Amino acid sequence: MKGLEPISAKPGSRRKAAVLLAPFFLGLPALHAQPAPFHTHIKRVIVYDFAPPGEHVASRAAFRQSMGLLAQQYRFQLDTTREPADITTAYLSGAQILVANDGDGDVFTAAGSKQAVQDFVEKDGHGILMIHSAGEVVPCPTAGLENLSDPDCQFLARVAVRQYLSHNIDPTTATVYVDSVAKGQIPPYAITGTPAVAFDHGIKSDETRSIFTGLPRSFPGLRDEWFSFRDSPRLQGDMTIGGEIEGRVNVLLSIEESSYVPANKTGDHPIAWTRKMGNGLGAFNSSGHRAAAGDEIFFQQDSVIHRFNWQLMRYLAKDFMGCMDPNFAEYNPEATVTALTPGDPANPCLTPTTVIKAGLGRGDFSTSAGPRVISISFNSIGKQTVKVVDVHGKAVFATTVMDRSELMVPGLRSGIYFVTVSSATKRTVRKVNLF
């Protein structure tokens, strides 16, 4: 395993921050030219992949390489470690996401590490992503069983929700599909008697539908060591532990059991899901063991699992949460919800970018006689275009301004108009009445 240790600046160092052109990336395929997302909270990610000696060696190496590609492409700091003593409150500080990868059992063994991780998520509002054998055999209260409300059930097990039962040999080829079960529906491959779901899952959920942007709806031919669980995680609802609300499970990906012979047939067979954990978010993705030469599901940059994991991490960093009104400086064009957890801002839209008023005369917006004008106040600087059309779509005014604070559109007739103000990143449209 020595060859898998992080590259260090000096001998004996146990961790490293990703450097964009470090030797770590030599031999990897060239990155496609692709701009960073418009909006991302991800500045630092920690990958913790401690495991018993000889376990998951290839898959852990492949995942590190996948994360290295993402760090290079999206310019976040990547720290990797497999030292239990590293997982402290101080080390976690400044990170948005902790990834526990292929751990095989209880991996947070150092004093205080379990509480540090729980506080990182539930108190500080950050995200944790668990890959493959990370959490589903953690004592809850004993390994292989699950009683999430038991006081001895560990936090990592409650994030994973369901405990491992069996798995297929590696590799087994199967089809994975994006979960799109809506409230009141029965999962498409569920066995007889499965109840209808109580809320939207996966791409049907406003909270997680942005995860699937740019991904296909079905991933045929994936090869992995597919897990079967003791029950469907979809059945887990809200619960309160130690005063913290741990939310219901939202399924993201499921496996089509008709595409292979499962070790344990359950019909409804999720393999990736999320769960709110206090102020933060948790996620589990059981896909991530297969890493043989030429068959890596993480190593290939264009792999659907590689891309899915990046989008999932963006969700855990709350990139798809925020201001959904383009008229405010805080506008996030990829936001699908304004808040996810109790610690999130209740009103993310704070700073108006454009104020448009219409009335009679400069500064006079009464209904008295006088010239009809539209007044536009710009709260941001830079080049902006203004266009005014009437109710029939005919342009009556158009101009480009640079670093202006105010613009008057005078001499308009009585009627309805639509005003569009556009910059490089935002577009505001307002309907105004001039009567």
N, C-alpha and C positions, 0 to 999 in steps of 0.2 A: 504493500500500500504506500510505500514511501514515494513512489513516482506520482502519486495522486495528491500529494500535499501541496498547499498553495505556494506559489512562487513568492519569495520573500526578498526584501531589500538587503537583508543581512542574515547570516547563518543563525539558526535557532529561533527565528521569528515564527510565530504560529499562524499569522494571518497576513492578508495583503489586501490593499484596495486596488481595484481594477485600474490599470493604466491603458489608455486607448490603443497604444501600439505595442503592448508588452509581448514578450515571447509566448505568452499563454495563447495567443491567437494565431501563431504560425501554423500554416497547413490547413487553416479553416477556409471555407469558400468565401470569395469576396462578397462584401455586403452590397446589396442593391442600393442605388441612390434613393433615399427616402427621407423626407423631412421628419423631424420629431413631431409628435402629436401637438395639436394646438394648445392643449391644456393638460399638464400632468403634474401631480404632486410628488412624483417619485424622484427623490434626490439620492437616496441611499437604500440599498437592499442588502440584507445579511442572509447568506446561505449557510445553514448548519447541517452538516451531513455526517455526524458521528454515527458509527454502526459497529457491531461486533467484528472482529478481525475476519477478513475474507468475504464479508457479506456485501452484495450489491456493488462490487468494485467498478464494473464497467458502466453501470447505470449512473452511479454517482459522478464518475468522470464525464460522461456525456452530458449530464445536466449542468455541470459547471461550465462546460464549453458552450452550451446553449445560453446560459446566463451571461457568459462573457460576450457573446454576440449581441445580446440585448443591451448590455451596458455600453458597448461600443456604439451601437446604433442610436440609442436614446440618451446617452451621456449622463448616466447616473453612476454613482459610486457603488461598486460591488465589493463587499467583504465576504470572504469565505473562511470557515473554520470548522474543524471537527474536534475541538477541544472542549469538553463539558465545562471546564472552569472559565471559559470565555463568556458564557452566557450569564451576564450580570446586567443590572440596571444601567450601569455606566456604559457598557459596550453597546447596549441596545439604544441608548440615547442618540437621537439624530436620525435614526432609521425610520422608514415608513412601513417596511415589510420585513418580516422574518420568515424564511422558507426552511422548513424542516424536511429534509429529503432522505428517503430510503433509510430510515433509522432502525427498523426492526426492534421494537420494544420501547422500554422506558429509557429515553436518551438524555433527559434532563436530570442528571444524577448528581451534579455538584450542589453544594449547600446554597440554598436561596435561588437556584436557577428557575425552578418551577414557578415560584411566586413572581420572579422578575418577568417571566414570559406572560403570565396571567395579567399582571399590572400593565405591561406594554400594550396589551390588547384591550382589556376591559376598562382600565382606568384612563390610559393615555389615548385611546381611540385609534390605535393602529391596526394593521392587518397581519394575519398569520396564514401561510399557505403550507399545507402538508401534502407531500408527494408520496404515493405508493405506500410502503410499509412504514408509515410515520403516524402513529396514533391509534391504529385500529387493533392493536394488541396491548395497549397500555392498560394497566390495572383499572378496572371500573366495576366493582371493587377488585376483581381478580382478572387476570389476562384471559381473554376468550369469552368473557361474559360481559353483560352490560346492564348497569343499573344507574342511569345518569343522575338520579337524585340522591344516590348514596353519598354521604360526606367523604368517603374514601375514594370516590371516583375522581380521577385526576382531570385537570383542565384540558389537557391535550385529547383525552378520550371524549370529552364532551364536545369538543370542536369536531372530531371525526364522527361522532354520533353513533355509528354502527360498528360492531366488532367483526373482525375477520372470521370467516367460517371455513372456507376452502378456496383453492385456486386451480386454474388450469396450468398445464405445463407451459414452459416458455420455449419457443414462441407458439402462441395460438392465434390464428387469424380470425378476426371478427369485425363486425360493422358497428361503429359508434354513431349515434345521431344526436343532434341538438334537441334538448327537451323543450317541447312546446305545448305542454298540457295546460289548459286553461281551467279556471275555477268551474267546478261542476262536471268536469270530464273525467273519464276513467283512462289511465295511461294505456297507450295503444297496444302494448304486448302483455298487459297484465293478465294474471290467471283469473279464472272465474271467481266471483265473490269479492274482488278488490273494490273498495269503496271509491266514489268520486272524490277528487281532490278538493280541498277547502279554499284554495287560493291559486293564483297563477304561478307557473314555474318557468324557469329558463328564459327563453326568448319572449314568452308571453308576459313576463314580469317587467314592469317599468324600471325596476331597480337594476336588473341585470341584462336587459335586451341589448345594450350597447356592447356587451362583451363579445357578441357574435358578429359585429360589423366586419365584413370582408371574409367571413368564414363560410364554407359550404354548410348545408343543413345535414349532410350525412358524410361520415368518414369511413368508407369501406376499405377493407384490406389492412387494417391496423393489426400489428403483431405485438402481443404482450403476454404477461402472466396475469390473466384477468382474474380479479377477485370476485368471490361470492360472499355475501354478508348474511348475518343471522336474520335480518329482516330488512325491509325497504326503509332507507333513511327518510323517505318522503312522509312517513307516518309520524315523524317526530314534530311535535308542536312546541309552543312557547313554554318556558319554565323559568322559575326564579331560583337562583342559587346564591346564597350569601348576599342577598340584596341586589344582585345584578340580574337583569333580564337576559336570558339566553334564548334567542328566537327560534322560530320554526325553520325547518330545512327548506331551502329553495334548490331544487334539482336543476343542474345545468346540462349534463350529458348523461345519456343512458346507453346501454348496450343492447343490441338486437339479438336475443337469445336464439332466434331461428337461423342466425348466420354462423353459429358454431355449436358445439356440444358443451354446455356449461357444466362445471364441476357440481354445481347445485342450481337447479332450475327454480327461479323465483318469479318469472314472468316480468314484473316490473323490476328492472335491474339498473338503477342509477349507478354511475361510476364517478361523478363529480358533482359537488354541491357546495352551497354556501350556508352560513349561519351567522346571524348577528350575535355578538358576544359583548354585552355591556355597551360601552361607547365605541367598540371596535367591531371588526369583521373577521370571520374565520372561513377557511375554504379547505376542502379536501379533494384531491384528484388522484384516483387510484391508478391512473395510467402513467407509467414512467419507469418500468423495470427493464424493458427490452432495450438493449444497447449493443447488440452484436455488430461487427463490421459490416457496413453496407445496409444496415437495417435499423439504424438508430431513429427513434421517433422524436428525440430531442435534438440530436446533433444537427440535423438538416434544418437550415434556416427557414425553408419554405414548408416545413412540416406543419400540419394543422395543429398538432399538440404544442409545438414550439410557439406558434402564434396565439393559440388559445391561452397558454399560460401567461403570455404577456398581457393579453386583454384582461385575464382574471386578476393579475397583479394590479392593473390599473383600477379595477373595481375595488380591490382591497385598499388602495390608496385614496379611494373616494373621488376618482377623476370624473365619474359620471354623475356627480352630485353637485348642485350649486345653482346659480342664477340662470333661469331659462328665458329671461326677457332680454332681447337684443338691445333694448334701449338703455341698458345699464353697463357701466364699465366692467362689472364683475361677470358679465355674460359668458357662459360656457356653452358653446354650440353643441357639445356632446352630452350635456346634462339631461337626464331623464327624470330626476327627482330633485327636489330642493334640499332634502335632508334624508339621512339613512338611519342614524342612531340618536339616542337622547342627547349626546354631547355636541351634535352638529348645530351650526347657526340656524335659528328659526327663519331669519330673513336674509338670504345671501345677496339680494339685490339692493345695493346701497347708494351707488353714485350714478345719477342720470347722465347719459352721454349727450343727449340732445333733448332740448325742451322746445316744443312747437306750440305756439299759441296763434289763434286767429280771431280777428275782430275788426273794429272800426277805428282807424287812426293809430299812430304810434303810441303805445302805452295806454291806449284807451280801448278796452274790450267790452264796451257797453253796446247797447243796441240802438244808440242814437245815430243820427245821420252823420255821414262822414266817409272817407275813403276806406275801402276794405283792404286789409293787409294780412299777411301771414308773417309772424315774427319767429325766427329760429335762433335759439341760443345754443352754442357749441361748448360743451364742457370738456372736450378733448382737443388736442392740437394735431396738426398734420393736414395732409391733403384730403378734402372731402368734396364729394359731388352732391349737388342738390337738384332735384327735378320735381316739378309740380305738374300734375295732369288733372284735367277735369273729369267729371263723372263719365264722359264718353271715351276716356283714354287719350284725349288730345293734349299734347304738351303745351303748357302756357308759360312755363319758365324753366330754365336750366342754366346752371353755372357751376363752376369749380372754385372752391375757396381754399386758402392755405392759412392755417393758424388764425382764423377769425373767431371772435367770440360771439358775434351776433350778425344776423342777416335779415333784411326786411324785403318782403315780396309785396310791392304795392300795386295799386291800380287794378284790382281784381273785381270781377262782377259777382253779383250774388249767385251762390250755388255751392255744390259739394266738390271738394278737391282732395286729391291724394298726394301727400308730400313724402318723397323718399330722400333720405340722407345716407350716403354710403361712404365708408372709408375702406382701407385695405383689409380690415378684420371684422367690421360690423356694418349692419344695414338696418336702418330704422324707417318704418313706414307708418304714417299717421293719416287718418281720415279727418278732415276738418270741414266744418260747416260755416259758410259765410252768408248769412241771411240777415 
